[in-house]
Amino acid sequence: MLRIRLLNARPLLIVLLAFSAISVALGQARRVIAAPTGLGGSAPSAVVSDAGYLALAYFDEFRLQMVDLGLHPLGEPIVIEGPRPFAKIRHNELLAVEEGFLLVSEDQVYAVLARPLDHSGRPTGLVEDLEAHSPFGARAAHHRSGSTVVTYGSIFPNPFAWVRPVTDDGVPRDVWRRIAPKRISGLANLLIGDVLQVPVAPIGQAFFSAWIDQSSGLYVRDIDRNGVPFGASVQVVPVDECPHHVAVASLGLEELIVFSSGCGARSLSLTKRFAEQEQVADPTPLDLLAPADRFPDASVLTMTATLDRVGVLYEADRNAEDAGWVFYELDSEGTVLDGPIDLEADLGGREVRQAALDVDRRLDRFVVSWVGDGPEGPGLYLALPTDVAR
């Protein structure tokens, strides 16, 4: 059994990705300030484009910047007004779709919004309010066949996990459907300080999703390409193991499930399930630990995968007073291949508020984005962590 111990790790944000293993020559870390601005940004995201990468964050308005593969800015930043006055964005997801990009945002006035962008990152249509009910943990996934679904968990008035298919323009194609077949104890998630997440990932010609019911445990279920859940809700771990956060990705025809759990100190575990099967493999503990007395109230765990390498980005306690963001690269079995790479010491980040991780499958490398400070001042940054000279 594989065991990785990362002592005193506080998983406020953990992002995992996997992709095919092609060797990349290491050099000096490449970094760019994609949007110079103040320190108040939130919800960073980045996505691979035809020209390079499109980076985005929210600073009382959306700021986007296209950069080339060498992280050199292409043109001027794009500024897009926020969805409504005084709205604060909790999470952004950028999806590459046929006609450009789809931006899916969750704001703090309990809405999930979708906005189409062209290949340069400029808006091409109206903002679609997807009419979610008290959403938490909204996520989205796009299938290469052209299907896109949005998922979220709700607390009031209907505590369920939900899914809805949308077009590349963000227009709903059908009604919201319940992924969880019964009411979930979403209020318990809120009371213990956890975000109710409902991650989703494509697999084969379909999707699958996961959610945590604090009255019964962690579950996964399949969703067809039209956004209709099918098959059984399969329990991954029971509630007495205190699951807190979950992420999903596909590895061939395997559903990859990573979750944090623990009724005191929390650890990270990995398990797998073949699509449409009614059982999961025994979890492999990765032992990503947090102080037993700390229950972070903004924890997020996300993941994506292609073949056999995994990137992990999380916020860790270096000592009793200092926290920072750390990146690890693992193989598909969880063995450490590279890291730790520190966003501050190695990539130049300072006062990092939020961070995100994406993958460039064409060049076999990870892309980190964050909002905070850095060598060029405060703003939105983009970096290539595996380019760090070790």
C-alpha positions as CSV (number, residue, x, y, z in Angstrom):
1,M,0.0,0.0,0.0
2,L,1.4,3.3,-1.0
3,R,1.6,6.0,1.7
4,I,2.7,9.6,1.2
5,R,2.9,11.8,4.3
6,L,2.8,15.6,3.9
7,L,3.0,16.8,7.4
8,N,0.8,19.7,8.7
9,A,-0.9,20.1,5.4
10,R,-4.0,22.3,5.4
11,P,-6.1,21.4,2.3
12,L,-7.9,24.7,1.7
13,L,-7.5,24.1,-2.0
14,I,-6.3,20.9,-3.5
15,V,-6.3,20.6,-7.3
16,L,-5.3,17.3,-9.0
17,L,-4.7,16.7,-12.7
18,A,-3.2,13.8,-14.7
19,F,-1.8,13.6,-18.1
20,S,0.5,11.5,-20.4
21,A,4.1,11.1,-19.4
22,I,6.4,12.7,-22.0
23,S,9.8,14.0,-20.7
24,V,10.1,17.8,-20.4
25,A,13.4,19.5,-20.0
26,L,13.5,21.6,-16.8
27,G,14.7,25.2,-16.8
28,Q,14.0,28.3,-14.9
29,A,10.4,28.7,-13.8
30,R,8.4,30.7,-16.2
31,R,5.9,33.2,-14.8
32,V,3.9,36.1,-16.0
33,I,1.6,38.7,-14.4
34,A,-1.4,38.3,-16.6
35,A,-3.5,41.1,-15.1
36,P,-1.8,43.7,-13.0
37,T,-4.3,45.0,-10.5
38,G,-5.1,45.1,-6.7
39,L,-5.0,42.4,-4.1
40,G,-8.7,41.8,-4.0
41,G,-9.0,39.2,-6.7
42,S,-10.8,35.9,-6.5
43,A,-11.6,32.7,-8.4
44,P,-8.6,32.4,-10.8
45,S,-8.9,30.0,-13.7
46,A,-6.9,29.2,-16.8
47,V,-7.6,27.1,-19.9
48,V,-5.6,26.0,-22.9
49,S,-6.3,27.9,-26.2
50,D,-5.2,27.6,-29.8
51,A,-2.7,30.5,-29.2
52,G,-1.5,29.5,-25.7
53,Y,-3.5,30.0,-22.5
54,L,-6.4,32.2,-21.4
55,A,-6.1,33.3,-17.8
56,L,-9.0,34.8,-15.8
57,A,-9.9,36.1,-12.4
58,Y,-12.5,38.4,-10.8
59,F,-11.5,41.9,-9.4
60,D,-15.0,43.5,-9.1
61,E,-15.0,42.8,-12.8
62,F,-13.7,39.9,-14.9
63,R,-10.1,40.3,-16.2
64,L,-8.8,38.0,-18.9
65,Q,-5.5,37.8,-20.6
66,M,-4.3,35.6,-23.5
67,V,-0.7,34.5,-23.3
68,D,1.4,32.4,-25.7
69,L,3.0,29.1,-24.8
70,G,6.1,30.9,-23.5
71,L,3.8,32.9,-21.2
72,H,4.2,36.2,-23.1
73,P,1.1,38.4,-23.1
74,L,-0.8,38.6,-26.4
75,G,-2.6,41.9,-26.7
76,E,-4.1,43.9,-23.9
77,P,-6.1,42.5,-21.0
78,I,-9.9,42.0,-21.6
79,V,-12.2,43.6,-19.0
80,I,-15.8,42.3,-18.7
81,E,-18.3,43.8,-16.3
82,G,-19.5,41.6,-13.5
83,P,-22.8,39.8,-13.7
84,R,-24.7,42.1,-11.4
85,P,-23.8,45.1,-9.1
86,F,-21.9,44.2,-5.9
87,A,-21.7,40.5,-6.9
88,K,-18.7,38.5,-5.6
89,I,-17.6,35.5,-7.6
90,R,-16.8,32.4,-5.5
91,H,-15.6,30.2,-8.3
92,N,-14.9,30.3,-12.1
93,E,-14.6,27.5,-14.6
94,L,-13.3,28.1,-18.1
95,L,-14.2,25.4,-20.6
96,A,-12.8,25.2,-24.2
97,V,-15.7,24.5,-26.5
98,E,-16.1,24.5,-30.3
99,E,-16.7,28.2,-30.8
100,G,-14.3,29.4,-28.2
101,F,-14.8,29.2,-24.4
102,L,-17.6,28.9,-21.9
103,L,-17.3,30.8,-18.6
104,V,-19.3,29.2,-15.7
105,S,-19.3,31.3,-12.5
106,E,-20.8,30.8,-9.1
107,D,-21.5,34.1,-7.2
108,Q,-22.3,34.9,-3.6
109,V,-25.8,35.9,-4.3
110,Y,-26.6,32.2,-5.0
111,A,-26.6,32.0,-8.7
112,V,-24.8,29.9,-11.3
113,L,-24.1,32.0,-14.5
114,A,-22.8,31.0,-17.9
115,R,-21.3,33.3,-20.5
116,P,-19.9,32.4,-24.0
117,L,-16.6,33.8,-25.1
118,D,-14.9,33.8,-28.5
119,H,-11.4,32.3,-29.2
120,S,-9.8,35.6,-28.0
121,G,-11.8,35.6,-24.7
122,R,-14.3,38.3,-25.6
123,P,-18.0,37.9,-24.8
124,T,-20.2,36.8,-27.7
125,G,-23.6,36.4,-26.1
126,L,-25.7,37.1,-23.1
127,V,-25.2,36.0,-19.6
128,E,-27.4,33.0,-18.9
129,D,-28.7,32.5,-15.3
130,L,-29.0,28.8,-14.9
131,E,-31.6,29.2,-12.2
132,A,-29.9,27.2,-9.5
133,H,-31.3,27.1,-6.0
134,S,-28.9,28.3,-3.2
135,P,-25.9,26.7,-5.1
136,F,-22.6,25.6,-3.5
137,G,-19.7,24.0,-5.2
138,A,-20.9,24.5,-8.8
139,R,-18.7,22.8,-11.4
140,A,-18.8,22.1,-15.2
141,A,-17.4,19.7,-17.7
142,H,-17.2,19.5,-21.5
143,H,-17.1,16.3,-23.4
144,R,-15.2,16.1,-26.7
145,S,-18.4,14.9,-28.3
146,G,-19.8,18.4,-27.7
147,S,-21.8,17.8,-24.6
148,T,-21.5,20.2,-21.6
149,V,-23.1,19.8,-18.1
150,V,-23.1,21.9,-15.0
151,T,-23.5,20.5,-11.5
152,Y,-24.0,22.0,-8.1
153,G,-25.1,21.2,-4.5
154,S,-27.9,23.0,-2.8
155,I,-28.8,23.7,0.9
156,F,-32.2,25.4,0.7
157,P,-35.0,24.8,-0.2
158,N,-34.2,21.5,-1.9
159,P,-31.0,19.8,-0.5
160,F,-29.9,17.7,-3.5
161,A,-27.0,17.3,-5.9
162,W,-28.1,18.6,-9.3
163,V,-27.0,18.4,-13.0
164,R,-28.1,20.4,-16.0
165,P,-27.0,20.2,-19.7
166,V,-26.2,23.4,-21.5
167,T,-25.1,24.4,-25.0
168,D,-21.7,25.9,-25.9
169,D,-23.4,29.3,-25.4
170,G,-24.5,28.3,-21.9
171,V,-28.2,28.1,-22.8
172,P,-29.9,25.3,-20.8
173,R,-30.9,22.3,-23.0
174,D,-33.1,20.6,-20.3
175,V,-34.3,21.0,-16.7
176,W,-32.1,20.4,-13.6
177,R,-32.1,16.8,-12.6
178,R,-31.3,15.3,-9.2
179,I,-28.0,13.3,-9.2
180,A,-28.6,12.2,-5.6
181,P,-31.8,10.2,-5.6
182,K,-32.7,11.3,-2.1
183,R,-32.5,14.5,0.0
184,I,-29.0,15.0,1.3
185,S,-28.0,16.5,4.6
186,G,-26.5,19.6,3.0
187,L,-27.2,21.7,6.1
188,A,-24.7,19.5,8.0
189,N,-22.0,20.4,5.4
190,L,-22.7,24.1,6.0
191,L,-22.7,23.8,9.8
192,I,-19.3,22.1,9.9
193,G,-17.8,24.6,7.6
194,D,-17.4,22.5,4.4
195,V,-18.4,23.6,0.9
196,L,-20.9,21.3,-0.6
197,Q,-19.1,20.3,-3.8
198,V,-20.5,18.3,-6.7
199,P,-17.6,17.7,-9.1
200,V,-18.1,16.2,-12.5
201,A,-15.9,14.7,-15.2
202,P,-16.3,13.2,-18.7
203,I,-15.7,9.5,-19.2
204,G,-16.3,7.5,-22.4
205,Q,-19.4,9.0,-24.0
206,A,-20.8,10.2,-20.7
207,F,-20.0,11.9,-17.4
208,F,-19.9,11.0,-13.7
209,S,-20.2,13.0,-10.6
210,A,-19.8,12.7,-6.8
211,W,-21.2,14.3,-3.7
212,I,-21.1,14.1,0.1
213,D,-24.1,13.5,2.2
214,Q,-23.1,14.2,5.8
215,S,-25.8,11.8,7.0
216,S,-24.7,8.8,5.1
217,G,-21.3,9.3,3.3
218,L,-19.6,9.9,-0.1
219,Y,-21.2,8.7,-3.3
220,V,-20.6,8.6,-7.1
221,R,-23.1,8.2,-10.0
222,D,-23.0,8.2,-13.8
223,I,-24.6,10.8,-16.0
224,D,-25.3,10.3,-19.7
225,R,-24.2,12.8,-22.4
226,N,-27.7,14.4,-22.2
227,G,-27.3,15.3,-18.6
228,V,-29.6,12.5,-17.3
229,P,-28.3,10.5,-14.2
230,F,-28.5,6.8,-14.5
231,G,-27.5,3.6,-12.6
232,A,-26.9,3.2,-8.9
233,S,-25.6,5.7,-6.4
234,V,-22.4,3.9,-5.3
235,Q,-21.0,4.6,-1.8
236,V,-17.3,5.3,-1.7
237,V,-16.9,5.7,2.0
238,P,-19.5,5.8,4.9
239,V,-20.3,8.8,7.0
240,D,-18.4,7.4,10.0
241,E,-15.1,8.1,8.1
242,C,-16.0,11.8,8.0
243,P,-15.6,12.6,4.3
244,H,-15.1,16.3,3.7
245,H,-14.1,17.0,0.1
246,V,-14.1,15.1,-3.2
247,A,-12.8,15.4,-6.8
248,V,-13.3,13.2,-9.8
249,A,-11.6,12.5,-13.1
250,S,-11.5,9.7,-15.7
251,L,-8.5,7.6,-16.6
252,G,-9.5,5.6,-19.6
253,L,-12.6,3.8,-18.6
254,E,-11.8,4.1,-14.9
255,E,-13.5,6.7,-12.7
256,L,-10.8,8.3,-10.5
257,I,-12.1,9.5,-7.1
258,V,-9.9,11.5,-4.7
259,F,-11.3,12.6,-1.4
260,S,-10.3,14.0,2.0
261,S,-11.6,12.4,5.2
262,G,-11.0,12.2,8.9
263,C,-13.0,13.0,12.0
264,G,-10.0,14.9,13.4
265,A,-6.8,15.3,11.3
266,R,-7.8,14.9,7.6
267,S,-6.0,12.8,5.0
268,L,-6.3,12.4,1.3
269,S,-7.1,9.1,-0.4
270,L,-7.5,7.8,-3.9
271,T,-9.8,5.1,-5.2
272,K,-11.0,3.9,-8.6
273,R,-14.2,2.5,-10.1
274,F,-15.0,1.2,-13.6
275,A,-17.8,3.1,-15.2
276,E,-21.3,1.8,-14.4
277,Q,-19.9,-0.8,-11.9
278,E,-21.5,-0.9,-8.4
279,Q,-18.3,-1.1,-6.3
280,V,-15.1,0.8,-5.9
281,A,-11.5,-0.3,-5.2
282,D,-10.0,0.0,-1.7
283,P,-8.8,3.6,-1.1
284,T,-5.1,4.2,-1.2
285,P,-4.2,6.7,1.5
286,L,-2.0,9.7,0.5
287,D,-2.1,11.1,4.0
288,L,-2.4,14.8,3.2
289,L,-2.9,15.9,6.8
290,A,-4.3,19.0,8.5
291,P,-4.3,20.1,12.1
292,A,-7.0,18.2,14.0
293,D,-8.5,21.3,15.4
294,R,-8.8,23.2,12.1
295,F,-11.9,22.9,9.9
296,P,-11.3,25.3,6.9
297,D,-14.5,27.0,5.7
298,A,-13.4,27.5,2.0
299,S,-12.0,24.1,1.1
300,V,-12.2,23.1,-2.5
301,L,-10.8,19.9,-4.1
302,T,-10.8,19.5,-7.9
303,M,-9.1,17.2,-10.3
304,T,-8.8,16.3,-14.0
305,A,-6.9,13.5,-15.7
306,T,-5.9,11.9,-19.0
307,L,-3.3,9.2,-18.7
308,D,-0.8,8.6,-15.9
309,R,0.5,11.7,-14.1
310,V,-1.1,13.7,-11.4
311,G,-0.5,17.3,-10.2
312,V,-1.5,18.3,-6.7
313,L,-1.8,21.9,-5.5
314,Y,-2.8,22.7,-1.9
315,E,-2.3,25.2,0.9
316,A,0.0,23.9,3.6
317,D,1.1,25.1,7.0
318,R,4.9,25.5,6.8
319,N,4.9,26.2,10.6
320,A,2.5,27.5,13.2
321,E,2.2,31.0,11.7
322,D,3.1,30.7,8.0
323,A,0.9,29.1,5.4
324,G,1.7,28.7,1.7
325,W,0.8,26.9,-1.5
326,V,2.7,23.8,-2.6
327,F,2.7,21.8,-5.8
328,Y,3.5,18.1,-6.1
329,E,3.6,15.9,-9.2
330,L,2.7,12.2,-8.8
331,D,2.4,9.2,-11.1
332,S,-0.9,7.4,-11.4
333,E,-0.2,5.2,-8.4
334,G,0.6,8.3,-6.2
335,T,4.4,8.0,-6.2
336,V,6.0,11.5,-5.9
337,L,7.8,12.4,-9.2
338,D,8.5,16.1,-8.4
339,G,8.0,18.5,-5.6
340,P,7.5,20.1,-3.3
341,I,7.4,23.2,-5.5
342,D,6.5,26.2,-3.5
343,L,4.5,29.0,-5.1
344,E,6.4,31.5,-3.1
345,A,9.9,30.2,-2.8
346,D,10.0,28.7,-6.3
347,L,7.5,30.6,-8.4
348,G,7.6,34.0,-6.7
349,G,4.1,34.2,-5.4
350,R,3.4,36.4,-2.3
351,E,0.2,36.7,-0.3
352,V,-1.5,34.1,-2.5
353,R,-5.2,34.4,-1.9
354,Q,-6.5,31.6,-4.2
355,A,-4.8,29.4,-6.7
356,A,-5.9,26.9,-9.5
357,L,-4.2,24.2,-11.6
358,D,-4.7,23.3,-15.2
359,V,-2.9,21.0,-17.7
360,D,-1.6,21.5,-21.2
361,R,-1.8,18.1,-22.7
362,R,-0.2,19.2,-26.0
363,L,3.1,20.0,-24.2
364,D,2.7,17.7,-21.3
365,R,2.9,20.3,-18.5
366,F,1.0,21.9,-15.7
367,V,-0.2,25.5,-15.6
368,V,-0.8,27.2,-12.2
369,S,-2.7,30.5,-11.9
370,W,-3.2,32.5,-8.7
371,V,-4.4,35.9,-7.4
372,G,-2.2,37.7,-5.0
373,D,1.1,39.4,-5.0
374,G,4.3,38.6,-6.9
375,P,7.6,40.0,-8.3
376,E,5.6,42.3,-10.7
377,G,3.1,43.5,-8.1
378,P,-0.4,42.4,-7.2
379,G,-2.7,40.8,-9.7
380,L,-3.4,37.6,-11.6
381,Y,-0.4,35.3,-12.3
382,L,0.3,32.3,-14.5
383,A,3.3,30.0,-14.1
384,L,4.7,26.6,-15.2
385,P,5.6,24.8,-12.0
386,T,7.4,21.8,-13.6
387,D,9.8,24.2,-15.4
388,V,11.5,24.9,-12.0
389,A,15.2,24.1,-12.0
390,R,15.7,21.5,-9.2
